[in-house]
Amino acid sequence: QVQLVESGGGLVQAGGSLRLSCAASGRTFSSYRMGWYRQAPGKEREFVAAIGWSGGETYYADSVKERFTISRDNAKNTVYLQINILKPEDTAIYYCNARLFTLNYWGKGTLVTVSS
């Protein structure tokens, strides 16, 4: 069982930056592929970014690849999402995801609101 707790969301002006964190419980964090998803008001949840167990492989949605950076610190059981040049369309609840074979865990999300 893995529990995920996101933090770092808030209200930011367009053009600003945020770093989201996701702290994971459990001793097998380093085995999981970690990801970030987001759900904007009235829209379905969408993939944002993912990172392999070692941090050597990263994946991004086309809409964010120039502005978002995912990273992880396995010693701290934490995955990060650095978001730069925030846009109003980035407003969403950001969810952390941990995946290993058929195991799939979600956090409760952290709200990011970008004002224009």
Accessible surface in RSA format (square Angstrom, percent):
REM  Atomic radii and reference values for relative SASA: ProtOr
REM  Chains: A
REM  Algorithm: Lee & Richards
REM  Probe-radius: 1.40
REM  Slices: 20
REM RES _ NUM      All-atoms   Total-Side   Main-Chain    Non-polar    All polar
REM                ABS   REL    ABS   REL    ABS   REL    ABS   REL    ABS   REL
RES GLN A   1   168.25  94.1 113.01  82.6  55.23 131.5  45.52  96.9 122.73  93.1
RES VAL A   2     8.02   5.3   3.05   2.8   4.97  12.0   3.05   2.7   4.97  13.5
RES GLN A   3   118.93  66.5 114.30  83.5   4.62  11.0  27.64  58.8  91.28  69.2
RES LEU A   4    10.96   6.1   0.04   0.0  10.92  27.5   0.04   0.0  10.92  29.4
RES VAL A   5    99.06  65.2  95.32  86.3   3.75   9.0  97.11  84.4   1.95   5.3
RES GLU A   6    17.26   9.9   2.17   1.6  15.09  35.9   0.00   0.0  17.26  14.1
RES SER A   7    59.90  50.6  55.62  74.2   4.28   9.9  40.49  86.2  19.41  27.2
RES GLY A   8    36.64  45.2   0.00   N/A  36.64  45.2  24.14  66.2  12.51  28.0
RES GLY A   9    29.53  36.4   0.00   N/A  29.53  36.4   2.34   6.4  27.20  60.9
RES GLY A  10    29.73  36.7   0.00   N/A  29.73  36.7  29.72  81.5   0.01   0.0
RES LEU A  11   133.95  74.6 101.74  72.8  32.21  81.0 101.74  71.5  32.21  86.7
RES VAL A  12    23.70  15.6  18.76  17.0   4.94  11.9  23.70  20.6   0.00   0.0
RES GLN A  13   138.95  77.7 135.88  99.3   3.07   7.3  37.88  80.6 101.07  76.7
RES ALA A  14    48.48  44.6  25.19  38.9  23.28  53.0  25.50  35.9  22.98  60.9
RES GLY A  15    49.66  61.2   0.00   N/A  49.66  61.2  24.90  68.3  24.76  55.5
RES GLY A  16    24.02  29.6   0.00   N/A  24.02  29.6  22.91  62.9   1.11   2.5
RES SER A  17    61.48  52.0  39.46  52.7  22.02  50.7  22.65  48.2  38.84  54.4
RES LEU A  18    30.93  17.2  25.87  18.5   5.06  12.7  30.93  21.7   0.00   0.0
RES ARG A  19   135.22  56.8 118.19  60.2  17.04  40.6  29.41  40.2 105.81  64.1
RES LEU A  20     0.00   0.0   0.00   0.0   0.00   0.0   0.00   0.0   0.00   0.0
RES SER A  21    24.78  20.9  24.78  33.1   0.00   0.0  11.77  25.1  13.01  18.2
RES CYS A  22     0.00   0.0   0.00   0.0   0.00   0.0   0.00   0.0   0.00   0.0
RES ALA A  23    52.50  48.3  49.69  76.7   2.80   6.4  50.23  70.7   2.27   6.0
RES ALA A  24    10.92  10.0   0.00   0.0  10.92  24.8   1.61   2.3   9.31  24.7
RES SER A  25    48.47  41.0  38.24  51.0  10.23  23.6  42.67  90.9   5.80   8.1
RES GLY A  26    35.15  43.3   0.00   N/A  35.15  43.3  22.32  61.3  12.83  28.7
RES ARG A  27   240.23 100.9 202.07 103.0  38.16  90.8  84.80 115.9 155.43  94.2
RES THR A  28    73.59  52.3  71.17  72.1   2.43   5.8  63.15  84.8  10.44  15.8
RES PHE A  29     2.88   1.4   1.79   1.1   1.08   2.8   2.00   1.2   0.88   2.5
RES SER A  30    45.70  38.6  43.62  58.2   2.07   4.8  14.91  31.7  30.79  43.1
RES SER A  31    55.46  46.9  39.34  52.5  16.13  37.2  17.93  38.2  37.53  52.6
RES TYR A  32     8.00   3.7   8.00   4.6   0.00   0.0   0.88   0.7   7.11   8.8
RES ARG A  33    84.28  35.4  81.47  41.5   2.81   6.7  39.56  54.1  44.72  27.1
RES MET A  34     0.39   0.2   0.16   0.1   0.23   0.6   0.23   0.2   0.16   0.2
RES GLY A  35     1.49   1.8   0.00   N/A   1.49   1.8   1.07   2.9   0.43   1.0
RES TRP A  36     0.00   0.0   0.00   0.0   0.00   0.0   0.00   0.0   0.00   0.0
RES TYR A  37    30.42  14.2  30.42  17.3   0.00   0.0  19.77  14.9  10.65  13.1
RES ARG A  38    18.00   7.6  18.00   9.2   0.01   0.0   1.15   1.6  16.85  10.2
RES GLN A  39    61.52  34.4  57.98  42.4   3.54   8.4   9.33  19.9  52.19  39.6
RES ALA A  40    22.03  20.3  18.74  28.9   3.30   7.5  19.13  26.9   2.91   7.7
RES PRO A  41   109.66  79.9  81.92  74.7  27.74 100.8  94.38  77.9  15.28  94.9
RES GLY A  42    92.58 114.2   0.00   N/A  92.58 114.2  45.77 125.6  46.81 104.8
RES LYS A  43   143.61  70.1 130.78  80.2  12.82  30.5  81.92  73.7  61.68  65.7
RES GLU A  44   154.42  88.7 142.09 107.5  12.33  29.4  57.91 112.0  96.51  78.8
RES ARG A  45    93.12  39.1  67.75  34.5  25.36  60.4  24.19  33.1  68.93  41.8
RES GLU A  46    80.27  46.1  74.90  56.7   5.37  12.8  30.87  59.7  49.41  40.3
RES PHE A  47    62.44  31.2  52.98  32.8   9.46  24.6  52.98  32.1   9.46  27.1
RES VAL A  48     0.99   0.7   0.86   0.8   0.14   0.3   0.99   0.9   0.00   0.0
RES ALA A  49     0.00   0.0   0.00   0.0   0.00   0.0   0.00   0.0   0.00   0.0
RES ALA A  50     0.19   0.2   0.19   0.3   0.00   0.0   0.19   0.3   0.00   0.0
RES ILE A  51     3.57   2.0   3.57   2.7   0.00   0.0   3.57   2.6   0.00   0.0
RES GLY A  52    11.66  14.4   0.00   N/A  11.66  14.4  11.66  32.0   0.00   0.0
RES TRP A  53   163.29  65.5 161.67  78.3   1.62   3.8 134.09  71.5  29.20  47.4
RES SER A  54    69.49  58.7  39.02  52.1  30.47  70.2  23.27  49.6  46.22  64.8
RES GLY A  55    27.48  33.9   0.00   N/A  27.48  33.9   8.88  24.4  18.59  41.6
RES GLY A  56    68.16  84.0   0.00   N/A  68.16  84.0  35.00  96.0  33.16  74.3
RES GLU A  57   107.20  61.5 102.33  77.4   4.87  11.6  37.87  73.2  69.33  56.6
RES THR A  58    58.86  41.9  36.47  37.0  22.39  53.4  12.88  17.3  45.98  69.5
RES TYR A  59    94.53  44.1  90.84  51.7   3.69   9.6  72.82  54.7  21.71  26.8
RES TYR A  60    54.87  25.6  32.70  18.6  22.17  57.7  26.87  20.2  28.00  34.5
RES ALA A  61    22.59  20.8  15.73  24.3   6.86  15.6  22.59  31.8   0.00   0.0
RES ASP A  62   119.41  83.6  98.35  97.9  21.06  49.8  37.25  87.7  82.16  81.9
RES SER A  63    76.02  64.2  47.58  63.5  28.45  65.5  53.13 113.1  22.89  32.1
RES VAL A  64     1.31   0.9   0.63   0.6   0.67   1.6   1.31   1.1   0.00   0.0
RES LYS A  65   102.60  50.1  82.99  50.9  19.61  46.7  37.05  33.4  65.55  69.8
RES GLU A  66   156.13  89.6 122.66  92.8  33.47  79.7  56.73 109.7  99.40  81.2
RES ARG A  67    22.23   9.3  17.87   9.1   4.37  10.4  14.91  20.4   7.33   4.4
RES PHE A  68     4.29   2.1   0.00   0.0   4.29  11.2   0.00   0.0   4.29  12.3
RES THR A  69    70.85  50.4  69.98  70.9   0.87   2.1  44.25  59.4  26.60  40.2
RES ILE A  70     4.93   2.8   0.00   0.0   4.93  11.9   0.00   0.0   4.93  13.4
RES SER A  71    48.35  40.9  47.61  63.5   0.74   1.7  33.47  71.3  14.87  20.8
RES ARG A  72    30.64  12.9   3.12   1.6  27.53  65.5   3.62   4.9  27.02  16.4
RES ASP A  73    44.07  30.9  39.91  39.7   4.17   9.9  14.19  33.4  29.89  29.8
RES ASN A  74    51.06  35.2  34.95  33.8  16.11  38.8  19.38  46.6  31.68  30.6
RES ALA A  75   102.11  93.9  56.34  86.9  45.77 104.1  68.42  96.4  33.69  89.2
RES LYS A  76   140.07  68.3 118.93  73.0  21.14  50.3  73.10  65.8  66.97  71.3
RES ASN A  77    38.02  26.2  38.02  36.7   0.00   0.0   9.51  22.9  28.51  27.6
RES THR A  78    14.17  10.1  14.17  14.4   0.00   0.0   4.72   6.3   9.45  14.3
RES VAL A  79     0.00   0.0   0.00   0.0   0.00   0.0   0.00   0.0   0.00   0.0
RES TYR A  80    30.23  14.1  30.23  17.2   0.00   0.0  15.94  12.0  14.29  17.6
RES LEU A  81     0.00   0.0   0.00   0.0   0.00   0.0   0.00   0.0   0.00   0.0
RES GLN A  82    56.20  31.4  56.10  41.0   0.10   0.2  26.50  56.4  29.69  22.5
RES ILE A  83     0.00   0.0   0.00   0.0   0.00   0.0   0.00   0.0   0.00   0.0
RES ASN A  84    54.06  37.3  54.06  52.2   0.00   0.0  11.95  28.8  42.11  40.7
RES ILE A  85   104.90  59.7 104.03  77.5   0.87   2.1 104.03  74.9   0.87   2.4
RES LEU A  86     1.92   1.1   0.00   0.0   1.92   4.8   0.00   0.0   1.92   5.2
RES LYS A  87    81.28  39.7  80.82  49.6   0.45   1.1  33.39  30.1  47.88  51.0
RES PRO A  88    57.65  42.0  50.50  46.0   7.15  26.0  50.85  42.0   6.80  42.2
RES GLU A  89   119.74  68.7  97.23  73.6  22.51  53.6  63.03 121.9  56.71  46.3
RES ASP A  90     0.55   0.4   0.55   0.5   0.00   0.0   0.00   0.0   0.55   0.5
RES THR A  91    30.23  21.5  28.42  28.8   1.81   4.3  26.24  35.2   3.99   6.0
RES ALA A  92     1.30   1.2   0.62   1.0   0.68   1.6   1.30   1.8   0.00   0.0
RES ILE A  93    63.80  36.3  63.69  47.4   0.11   0.3  63.69  45.9   0.11   0.3
RES TYR A  94     0.00   0.0   0.00   0.0   0.00   0.0   0.00   0.0   0.00   0.0
RES TYR A  95    25.97  12.1  25.97  14.8   0.00   0.0   7.34   5.5  18.63  23.0
RES CYS A  96     0.00   0.0   0.00   0.0   0.00   0.0   0.00   0.0   0.00   0.0
RES ASN A  97     1.50   1.0   1.50   1.4   0.00   0.0   0.00   0.0   1.50   1.4
RES ALA A  98     0.42   0.4   0.42   0.6   0.00   0.0   0.42   0.6   0.00   0.0
RES ARG A  99    79.90  33.5  77.91  39.7   1.99   4.7  29.44  40.2  50.46  30.6
RES LEU A 100    44.14  24.6  41.36  29.6   2.78   7.0  44.14  31.0   0.00   0.0
RES PHE A 101   186.76  93.4 148.31  91.9  38.44 100.0 161.80  98.1  24.95  71.4
RES THR A 102   134.01  95.3 103.84 105.3  30.16  71.9  86.15 115.7  47.86  72.3
RES LEU A 103    78.05  43.5  76.31  54.6   1.74   4.4  77.94  54.7   0.10   0.3
RES ASN A 104    72.42  49.9  47.97  46.4  24.46  58.9  18.19  43.8  54.23  52.4
RES TYR A 105    36.34  17.0  33.76  19.2   2.57   6.7  26.88  20.2   9.45  11.7
RES TRP A 106    94.33  37.9  65.53  31.7  28.81  67.6  52.96  28.2  41.38  67.1
RES GLY A 107     7.74   9.5   0.00   N/A   7.74   9.5   1.13   3.1   6.61  14.8
RES LYS A 108   196.21  95.7 173.60 106.5  22.62  53.9 121.62 109.5  74.59  79.5
RES GLY A 109    21.73  26.8   0.00   N/A  21.73  26.8   0.21   0.6  21.52  48.2
RES THR A 110    17.05  12.1  11.54  11.7   5.52  13.1   6.99   9.4  10.06  15.2
RES LEU A 111   102.46  57.1  93.05  66.6   9.40  23.6  93.05  65.3   9.40  25.3
RES VAL A 112     0.00   0.0   0.00   0.0   0.00   0.0   0.00   0.0   0.00   0.0
RES THR A 113    46.69  33.2  46.69  47.3   0.00   0.0  37.01  49.7   9.68  14.6
RES VAL A 114     8.94   5.9   0.00   0.0   8.94  21.5   0.00   0.0   8.94  24.2
RES SER A 115    42.58  36.0  35.86  47.9   6.72  15.5  35.58  75.8   7.00   9.8
RES SER A 116   128.56 108.6  66.38  88.6  62.19 143.3  54.04 115.1  74.52 104.4
END  Absolute sums over single chains surface
CHAIN  1 A     6413.4       4977.2       1436.2       3493.7       2919.6
END  Absolute sums over all chains
TOTAL          6413.4       4977.2       1436.2       3493.7       2919.6
